[in-house]
Amino acid sequence: MNYNSTRGGEKNVSPSMAILKGLADDGGLFMPEYIPAFDFDIRSMCGRKYQELAYEVMKLYLTDYTEEELRTCINNAYDSKFDTEEIAPLAYADGAYFLELYHGATIAFKDMALSILPHLMTAAARKNDVTDRIIILTATSGDTGKAAMAGFADVPGTGIIVFFPKGGVSRIQQLQMTTQKGDNVTAVAIHGNFDDAQTGVKKIFGDKEFARELADRHVRLSSANSINIGRLVPQIVYYVYSYVKLLEAGKISDGDKINICVPTGNFGNILAAYMAKLMGLPVAKLICASNDNKVLYDFFETGCYDKNREFVLTDSPSMDILVSSNLERLIYLSCGCDAVKNAELMSELSSKGRYAVTKEMKDSMADFAGGFATEAGVHDRIRSLYDATGYVIDTHTGVAAAVYDDYAEASGDKTVTVIVSTASPYKFSKAVVGAIKGELPEGADDFEIIEELRELSGTQIPAAVAELKNAPVRHTAECEKTDMKETVRKAIEWVS
């Protein structure tokens, strides 16, 4: 299995080198030459541990890793840092199954892939005789940054620089990043939104002169964002795992189709579900749930992607995105892997802020159903779910739950549905408690509200949150969005 750029500039790149590079030299994203089919019977996975299933899925994509290398990476990733042996448990509440992906060290779904990426990357460096220091350069809308910093902290031969939008993440998300320990990590607040951070990072990756400058210093850049195929492949696993868990519990029969509803910003998480379907997972509809930044909903409705609109700050900040980078991979698949066509559309997005797909391409995306939820709708669904069941979800999961309810009512579709729960409610406690109670106590600080959430939910405060209360802030750097390259140049001095 080799990988090609979605824009045609690089071909026949090995899996390990694709992971090391992160982004292709032409600005495209790496995609496998073909989507492999499962070489195992899904029912045979019943009773197997998450780690065993992860190996069976990931070996189909990471073909230049030996069995020992890949199993070692998996076992080092999915260990006691997760607070449940199941790794990704399913919880039933009010007519749907919530796939809880927040039981890792940083209590968000990014842990599912970023726990393994550092191991895949260091193994890749050894396999390719790379001795340069690898600097991970990442933009985050809140969760990727912390998970990446935690994953790469003090990993030999690496450093990590994270850009996040100042004022565009929750207080807990910001503290998680700015208090992160490690001699090779730094977080920088940019004066702009997530799209500004992501665009700046992509420009740095595409700067050939800067790459030569870094090469002279024996440094190479890579990415921990979901543009890295090493992030995307591990995400496929938990969709297969959720299906297996439903089989084990007798909630579905072998071969029955399920729906999957995903709160979606950068499109990587729902793309992984689509790839699982292409591999043979019985999936009917993929419900793409957006918040008030409903660029993806509009795209699936019209076939036109248009980022030229107001950027809305919401209580689900990890979804406050207008340029969904991973959608490029779906566009590439929808045009029959025509890199020239895909490159044309991405050029239009860059120059005009919009593009339109052909009718044939739009028809090929019929597996997807788009929906969006307003802030009021999200808060209503968090409250109604709590009132009905006592189950507490975060704001991003609230988007998905609200969209799913609208979809089910409009379509009459009774298919068993998995809703992806992407973050612990403790990560967004102020918004969650406010939604449940209708208001917040005046003057209450974040940690008082966290205690109130503990009482409401009857759950333990995660260690990842509790430890923040007295943790010293270690990272205070800020920069203008136009100064990101210079910030990276200076940061490399201290993360190297």
N, C-alpha and C positions, 0 to 999 in steps of 0.2 A: 504494500500500500504506500503510494507516494502522494504528495500534496502539490496542488497548483494554486497560483494566485487567481483570485476572482477577476483580476483585470488583465491577466495574460502575460505579465512580465516575467514570472518565474514559474518553472515547471519541474516536475520530478524531484521535489524536495523531500527528503526523508522525514518521517514523523518527528524524530528527535530534533532535527535541525529546524523544522517548522516551529516547534515549541521554543527553541532557543531564540529564534528571530522574532517571534511574536507577530510582527506585521511584515508583509512582503515588501520588497524594495520599491515596487511600483505603487505602494499605498493600498494595495488590495489585501484581502484576507485569505488565509490558506484554507482550502477545502480539499477533502480526499478525492481521489480520482473517481471513486464511485462510493455509494452508500452500501456498506456490507450488510448482508442478511444475517440474522442470528444463526449460529451453527449449533444451537442447542434448543431443546424443547422447553418452552417457558414453564410448563407444569413441573418439569424436572428440577426447577429452582426452588420449589416449595420446601421449606425447612432449612434452606441454606442461609448462611450468614451474609450480611451486606457485603463484606469483604470478598467473599467467594463469587457473588454475583458481579461485583465490580470488575474482578479479573476477567470473567467470561465475556463481558461487554467490551471492556477497554482493550483487550488483546486484539480485537478485530480492527482497531484503528491504529494502535501503537505497535506496529509489526516489527520494528527494529529493536524493541526492548526484549530482552530474554525473559523467560517466565520468572526466573529468580529476581531479576531487576524490577519487573512490574509488580510482582507480589510483595516485594520489600517496600516499594513506594506506597502501595495500597495499605499495607499493615502499619506502616509508620504514620499514615494520614488518619486512618479511621480507628483510633485507639481510645484511650481513657480521656482524651480531651473532649470527647462527646459525653454528655451527661445521661445518655440512655444507650443501652446495649443494642437497641434496634437501629441506631444511627438516624433513621428517618421514619418515625412512627406515624401511623394513621390514626386520626381521631374523628369519630362520627359525631356530627352535631347538626340538627335541624335539616336533615335531608341530604347532606353531602358529606364526603370524607375529606378532612383537612390533612394534607401531607405536611407534617411539621418538619421544616428544614432548618430549624434554628437551635438545634441542640449542641452546636459546636462551641468553640472557645469564644467566639465573638457574637454569638446569638443571632446570626442572620444566615440566609441560605448561601451566601458567598463562601462560608466555611466548607461547604460540601465539595467545592472544587479547589479553593485556595489552600486547603489543608494538604492537598496532594501536589499542587503545582511546584512548590519548591523542590520536592523530591524528584519529580519528573525532570525538572530543569537541571539540577545538579548531576543527575544520572546522564542527561543528554550532553552536558558539557564534557563529562568523562568519555562518553562514547565517541565524541567528535574531536577529541584532543584539544578542546578549547581551554586555554589557560588565562585568557583575558578576564578581568573582573566584570561580572555581569551586573549592570545597574538596571533595576526594574523601574520603569517610568510609567506612572499610572494616574489617570484622572478618576475621580470618584464622585458619585452623587450621595455618598454617605456610608455605604456598607463595604464596598470593595476595598476602600482604603485601609480600614482597620484590619480586615481579614488578611489582606496582602502584607501589611506591616507585621502582623502577628506571625504569619507564615514564614516570612523571610528574615525576621529579626535574628541577628547573629548567625545566620547561615553562612558558612565560610565561602569566600569567593563571590559574594553578592552584596548589593546594597539596594535600597529602595527609596524612591522619592515620590511622594503622593501629593497631588494637587486637589484641593476641594474648594467649592464655592463658599466664600465667607458669607455667613448668614443664610446659607442655603441647605444646611443640614440640621438635624435636631441637636439639642444641647448634649444629649448622651452620645450621639454619633461623634460630635466634635471632641468631647472629652476622651472617647475611646482612642481617637487618633492622636490627639495632642499629648496624651499621657503615656503613649506606648514606649516601652523600654527597648533598648537595643542600640549598640554603637554604630549600626549601619543603616539606621532608618531616619527619615525626616518627613514631616508633613508641612505643606505650605498652603495657606489660605489665599486664593486669588480673588481680586476684585472683579467679579463677574459671575456668571452662572455655570452650571455643569457643561453645557454645550461649548462655552468659551474654553473651559479647561480641557475638554476632549479635543477640540479643534487645535488648541495649542500643542497638546501632546502629539497629535498626528503630524503637525507641521515639523516638530522636532525630529520625529522618526524619519520624515522625508527629506531632511536637510543633509545632503551628501557631504557638503564641506564640513559640517559639524561632526559627522560620522568619521571623517578622516582625522579630524582633530582628536577625537576620542580614541581612535585606533592607535594614534601615535602615543597615547598615554596608556595603552593596553586596557582599554575600557570598551565594552559594547553595550548597547541598550537593548532591553527586551521589555515585554509588557505582561502585566498580570490582569489586564482587563479581559473581558470575554471575547475580544478580538483574537486572543491567543487560543489556538485550537486545543492547547493543554488545559484550558478552562472549560471549553465546550464539551469535550468528550466525557469527562467525569460527570457532567450534569445529566447525560443520557441515562445513567445508571439508576437514579432514584425514580424515574418514571417506570422503568421495568420493575423495580422493587415494589412500588405501590401496587402494580397489577398483581404481582406474586402474593402480596399480603392480602389482597382482596380474594384471591383464589384460596389461600390458606384458610381464611375466615368463612369461606362458603358464601360470600356475598355476590360472587359471579361464578359462572362456569367457564371452563377452558374454552377460549375462542370468543367469548362474549366481548363486545366492544364497550369501551368506557369513553366518557368525555373528560377532558382536562381543561381546567380554567386557571389561567396564569396572570397575575398582576404584572404588567409589562411596561418596561421603560426602554431598555437598550436592546431588547428582543432576543438576547441570548438564551434566556431560560425557556421561553416557549419554543424557540428554534430547536433546542435539545429534545423537547417533547415531539416535535415534528420528525426529527431524525430517528427517534425511537419508533415512531409509526412507520417510517420508510424501511426500517430494519425488520419489521414484522410484528410490532406490538399492536394488538387490536384496539385501535383508537378510532372513534367516530369523529367528533368535533374537537377542535382546539379553540377554546374561547379566549380571545386576546382582550384582557381587561385594561382599560386606560383610565387615568384620572382626568382632571380638567385640561391637562395638556394632551388632547386627544388626537394627536397627529396620526397615530396608528389606526385608530377607529376610522378616521376620515379616509385613510388610505385604503382600507379594506372595503369601505363603502363605495369609493369612487374610482380607485385605481390610480389616483394622483397623490403623490407624496409632496407635501408643501410645508416647509418649516417657517415660511414667512407669516408669522403670527405672534401674538403676545405670549411671552413666557410667564406661566402662572406658578407662583410658589404655593405649595399645598402642604397638608399634613402628611402626605406620603412622598417625602422629598426624593427618595431613591428612584421615583418614577417621573420626576420633573425633568423631562428630557424631550427635546424637539428633533434631535438627530440620532436615530436609533441605528447605531453602527452595524449591528448584526443582521439587520434587515437586508443588507447587501448580500449576505449568503443566500437568503431566500430568493432574492431577485435573480441571482446567478443560477440557482436551481430552476427557477420558473422559466428562464429563457433557454433551457437545455444546456446549461453550462457554457453559454456563448460569452466568453470573456470580453470580446469586442463590444457587444451590445451592452453588457453590464458596465464596462468602462465609460461608455457614452452617457449612460444614465447617471453614473456617479459624478461625471464631469458637469452635467447639467445641475446636479444638486449643489456642487461647489460654486458654480458661477451664477446660477439663478435662484438657488434655494428651493428648487422644485423639480420634479420629473413625473412623467406619466408612463405607465406600463401599457403594453398592448392588450387587447381583449384576450388573446390566447394565454398570455402570462397571468392575467387576472383570473381566468378560468381555472388555471392550474393551482390556484390558491384556495379552491373551494372548501378545503378542509378547515379553513379558518373562519371563525365568526368573531366580529369585532363588537365591542361594547364599551361604554364609558360611564363613570359614576361621578357625580358632583360631590363637593365636600359635604354638603348636607346629607346626601344619599349615603355616603360612607359612614358618617356618624350615626345615622338612623339604623344602618345595618349592624354596626358594632353593638349598639344599645339593644336592638330587638333580639339579636342572637344571645346576648347575655341574659336578657330578661326571660327568654324562652328556655335556655339550657344551662346558664351559668358559665358557658364557655367564652373565654376572652380572646380576641384576635387583635392584631395590630392594624394600623391604618392601611397598609399596603394590602394585607389580606382582606381588609374591609372593602377595598376597591373590588377585588375579585369576587367576594361574596355578594356584593350589591349587583355587580354585572351579571353574575350567574343567575340570581333571582329574576332579573329582568329577562334574561335569555330564556329561562325555563318557562316563565309565564307567557312570553310572546310566542314561543315555538311549540309549547306543549311537550317538549322532549323530556322523557322520563328516564333516559339512560343514566346508569350509575356514574356519578361525577366525582372526580378528584379535584379539589381546590388547593392550589399550592399556597401554603402558609410560609411566607418568606422571612419573617422576622418575629422575634419575641415582642409581645406587647410592652414589655419593660423598656424596650429601646425607644418607644414613643409614648411613654406613660402619660405625659400631660394631655396629649390629644385623646388617648384612649379613655382615661378617667373622665375627661371633659365630655366625651361622647356618652359614656354610661350614665353619668350623673346629671348631664345637661349643663353643668357649670363647674368651675374650679373654685376652691376656696381662695379668697383674695389674699395675695401676698405669699402664697405657698411656694416654696422652692421645689426644684426638681426632685430632690431626695425625699421630701415630705410626701410628694405625690406618688413616688415609687412605693413608699410604705402604705399609702392608701390603696394602691393597686394590689399590693400583696393581700390586704384584708378583703378586698372585693373578690379577688380571684381564688383565694385559698391556696395559692401556689407560693413556692419559695422564690425569693429574689435571686436571680442568677448571680453567680460569683463575678461574672464579667461586668455587672452593673454595680454590685455592692462595693467592689474594690475601687471604683472610681471616686467615691466620696472623699477620700483623703489622699488620692494619688496626686503627686506633683505634676504640673504642666511642664513638659519638656520641649515642646515644639511651638514656637510663637511666630515663625516667619510668615510674612505676607508679601504679595507682589501684584503688580498690575498684569492684566492678561497679555499685554504686549511684551512683558519682560520675562516670560517663562524660560526662554532658552538661556538667558544670562543667569537666571536663578538656578537652573540645572547645572550650568558650568561651575558656579560657586559651590553648589551643594555637593557636587562630586568630590570636592576637596575634603569634606568631612564624612561622607558616607563611604569613602574609599579607604 
